[in-house]
Amino acid sequence: MEATLNLKPEIWTADVVYAGFGTPMLEGGLVVVGGHVTAVGPLSELRQSHPDAPLVHKGKALTPPVVNAHTHLDLSTVPYFRGTYPNFIQHVIEHGPWRTVEAAARGLGELQALGVGGFGDIAYKPEVVEWLVAHSSLPGVVYLEVINRNPDQADSVARKIAVQLSSWRQRNSLIRVGISPHTPYNVSAGLLKKLVEIARLEGFPMQMHVAESLEETVLMTQGAGALQEIPMRYGFPAYQEVPGLTPVRYLAELGVLGPHLTIVHGVQVDEEEVQMLAQSGTRIVTCPRSNQGLACGQMPWELYLKHRLEPALGTDSRSSSPDLDVRNEALFLWNQVDPRVLVRAATRNGYRVLGLEPPRITRGTPVSQVQSW
């Protein structure tokens, strides 16, 4: 005997209810009938219009599918690390052979199982970009990572990257490709300016780790500190192009900031730098659990919100976070930051950072497209 469909209305609610547009509701709800949403609104109005409907509390939040706006899927098999940021960089270097297509496939599988609505990934090797473009069933952006500090190679490296990106473009309607200069200090000034020119002229999005740790600021302003010691330890040239500027000010001076750029982390910033980011249209993704685990500090949410620059959320990689569930990033800060801001960060802001259309919960939305946290 076939199961009959339950057509009795229920009112679903949570600490925060967000339909994907407008302001997230602290006293909101969804009316659900037969597997679909039939109404969205303030809880008091829904209870008045459906007085006999049972109230079902769904936890911390009810939202459209969340977005993981920053990760490194090719690090999904590298052991989880906690310690200082410079030691983490060494950990990643020493596990370089582990950064494979198979690792990226495992990470993509985790994102699919979590039901994310989109993702942003930085891939260290072209073959990982190639695989994700060919196989991802999730929408998002895959950024090819660039590390090259030799100013004499700026032209040749930029030309090669432009050709690679063009070859991947339009291969998967769900996936855009982009550029990820690793950090302000791991790409020569000449190459960085050429990559920005390619991004602007060709419409390739750009994502870059910026102002993640205090050690980064010390390296760029003083040419000293623990990050300066790493290249020599592995036989690489020492850092010599020291601008004497903080990371954000350096990027502003080079003309790198703008709506084509998303910076990741943005922890070690002052108010003037946040203003620079906001006024230039630069976007930001924060990864709070990774920042804590690598002793980087916490992004100053109050400064960003003051200047109307709302972050998106990412997990960073499995090597610096315990999982790829971006909802856990929001829950990590639930009692420190306005939960409504965190819910937007995990949903609408992530879609916008990746250039995706944010989904909405409206009348007729299947409950399969509603996530409860």
N, C-alpha and C positions, 0 to 999 in steps of 0.2 A: 504493500500500500504506500503510495507516494505521500511524502510529508506535505502538509498544507502550509502555505505561506502565512506568516503572522502579519496581519494587516492592522493590528492594534497599535496606535501611536505610542511611542516612548519619547521622553525628553532626556536627551543626553546633555550632561554638563561637566565642567571641570573647573579647576582654579582659574584657568585662562581659556577662553574660547575665541578662536580667530578664524575668520572666514577667508583670509587671504587678501582682504582689502579693508580700508577704514581702520578704526582703532580696535585692537584686541579687547575683548570684554572680560572683566573680572566677575561679572554676574550675568553670564550669557549662556546660551544653550542652542541645541539643534533638536528639531522634531524629526524623528525617524519613523518611517512607516514602510514595511515590506522591503527593507534593504536599501531604501533611498531616503535622502533628506527632503523633507517637505517644507521646512521653515527654519530660519535662522534669526536670532534676535535676543534682546534682553530676556533674562529668565523670568522676570515678573510678567512680561507680556505673553510669553509662551505658556506659562502656567494658567494664566487667565483664559487664553483661547483654547487650552486643552486641559481642563480641570481634572479629568479622570486619568490622564496619562501618567504612568509611573515615572519618577525621577531616577535616572541612572547616572551615578557619578563615575566618571571615566579617568580620574586621576588629576595630574598636574595640568595637562593641556589637551585640547582638541584642535587640530590644525590640518591644513592640506599637507601633502607629503613634504618632508624636510629636504634640505639641500646640504651636502657636504662640499663646501666651496674650496677647500684646500686639503689635498693629501698627496702622498707619494706612494702609489700602489705598488711600485716595484721594490719597496722596502717592507712588504708585507710578511716576508719570512725572516727578516733580520731580528734578532732578539730584542725584546723590550728593554730600554735603557733608562735609568734615572741617575742623575749626577749633574755636573756642570755642562754648560753649552760647549766649551772647547773640547771636553772629553767626549761629548756626544759626536762632534765632528770627526774625531779620531775613530770612534766606534763605527761610523758610517763608512769612512775610508777603508777601514780594515775589513769590512764586510762587502766591499765593492762587488766581488764575484756573485754575491747573493742577489744582486739587482737584475732580475731576469724577467722574461715574458711570463714564465710560470708563476713568479711571485705576484706580478701585476694581475694575472688571471685570478689568483686567490683573493686579492684585494677587491677586484671587481665583483667576484662572487659574493663577498661579504656585503658590499653595498647593495647588490640586488636583493639579498636576503633581508636586508633592513628596510627595503621598500623606499629608498630615497627617490626624490623626483628629479635629481640632477647632481652632477659632481664636477669638481675642478681638480685636475691631476697634473702634477709636474713629473715628467718622465726624463730620466737621466740619459737613456739610450734611444736612438732613432728607432730601433726595432720594437721597442715598447710602444712608442707612438703608433707605429705601423700596425701593431697587433690590436691596440685599443680602437683605432680608427676602423679596422676591419671587423671587429667582433663585438663592440659594445652595443648593447640594446638599451642602454641608459643615455639620456641626453647630457651634454656637458661640453667642457673645454679641456683638451689635452695640450699642455704647454711643453715644448721641447726645452729642456734645461741647457743653458749656455754657460760655460766656464772657460774663460781665456783672458789672461792678463797681458799678453804680448801685444803691444800697440802696433808692431809691424805686421801682424796677421789680421788686423781689423777688417781690411777690405775683403780678403779671401774668405774669412770665416762668415762675414755677413752675406756674401754672395752665395755660399754653400747653403746657409740656413734659408735664404729666400727661395732657393730652388727646391729644397726639401719641403718647406711648408706649402709651396704651390702644388707640389706633387700629391700631397695629402688632401688638399682642399676639395670639397664636394664629393669625397669618396664615401662618406656616411652622412646622411641628412641629419642625423641626431648629434653628430660630433663636429665641433669646430676645433681647429688647431691654432695654437698661439705660441708665443715666445716667453721664456722665463730666464732672463739674466739672473744667475744664482743670487748674488748679493751686490751691493754697490762696490764692494772691495774685490770681488772675484772676476770682474769683467773690466777691461781697460776702458778709459773714458772714450776713446775713439770708437771702439766697438759698440759701447752702450749707445752712443748717439746714432750710430748707423742702424742699430736694431730698433731704436725708437722711430727712426725715419721709415723703416720697413713697416712697422706696426701701423703708423699713421697713414701711409700712402696705400697700403694693401689691405687695411682693415683687420689685421691680426691682433687679437687681444694680447695683453702682456700682464704677467704676474711675477712678482719679485719679492724675495725675503728682505725686509728692511727694518732696521731698528729693533731687532729681535732681542739682543742681549747687550749688557753693559760692555762686554768685551769687544763687541763690534764698534761701539762708540770710541773706546780707548784706542783701538787700532786705527780708525780713520782720523781721529783728531791728533794722536800722538805718535802713531807708528810703533806702538809698543803693546805689551800685554800677552796673554796666553795664546791668542790667535796668531800672533806674529811668529810664535815658536813652531807652529804646526807644519808650515811648508818645508822648513829645513829638516824636520824630523823624517819626512818622507821623500826627500831629495828634490823638492820643488824650489823654484826661485823665491827668495824672500819678498815680502811686500815692499815696494819702493815708491809707488805712486801714492803718497799719503797726502790727501787734500787739505788736512787741517780743519775739516768741517765735519759736523755730525752727518749721519747718513741722509736725513731728509733735506738738510740745507745743501748738501752736495748735489743731490738729484735736482733740486730746484735751480741751482746755479747752472747745471748742464742742460736745463730745459727738458728734463725727462718726465716731470709730473704732468698729469693730464687725465682726461676721461678714458684714454686707452689703457691706463695703468691701474692695476690693483696691487696694493702692497699687502704683504702678509706679515702679521704680528704687530708692528707699530707700537711696541711696548715702551721703548726708551725714547720718549718724545716730550717736548715741552709745549706750552700752549701756542707759542708762535708757529711751531712746526705743524701742529694740528690745523691752525688757520691756513697755512700754506697748502696743506693737503685738501682742505675743504674748498678753498677758493679756486684751486686748479681743477676741481672735479675728479681728483684721484679717489679711488675706492679702497676699502680696507676689509680684510678678513682676519679674524682673531682666532687663536687656538689656545684657549685658556689652560687646559690640562697639560698640554705639552709645555707651555711657558712655565707652569709651576714645576713640572717634573725636571726641567733643565735649569732651574734656578734663574730664570730670566726676569721674573717679576710678573706683574699683572698689567695689562693694557689699561690706561686711564680712561675708563668709560665716560666719566663725568666730563672730561675735556672734549671728547669726540661728540658727545650728545649736545654739549653747550654750543658747538659750532655746526650742529645739524649734519654731522657725518656719522650715519648709523652703520655699524659694522655688520658684516655677514659672519657666519661661523664655519670653521673647519676643524678637523681633528688632528691635522698633520698626519704623520705616518704611524704604522703599527710599531715602529721602533721607538717612538717617543710618546705614544698614547696607548692605553690598554685595549682600545677597540676603535672602530670607525663609525660609531654611532654618534652623530652630531647632537642628538637630543641630550646625550650625557654631558656634552659641553655646556649646554644651557642649564641643565639641572645642577651642574657643578657650581654655577654662580647664582642659583635661584634665590638665595637669601641675601645676596649682595647687590644685585642689579634688578631694576624693575622687571618683573617677569614678562610684562607685555613687550618690553624692548627685546628681551631674549627670544621670545616667540617670533617676533618679526625678523630677528637676526637669523634664526634657523630656517626661515621660510622665504618670505618676500625678498629680503635683502640678498639672500644667496642666489635666487633666480636672477635678480637684476645684475649682480656682479658678473654672472656667467652669460648675460645676454639672452636669457630664457624668459618666456612669458609666464608670469606667476599664475598658478591655478587658483581657482576660487571655489569655495563651498557655497552653493546656491540651491534653490529648489530643484530637485532632480538629480543632484550629485549622488552617485552610488556610495554607500558607506565604506566600500573598499578603498575609496579615495580620501577617507578621513582617518587621520592617525591620532591615536590616543597615547599619551606619554605616561 
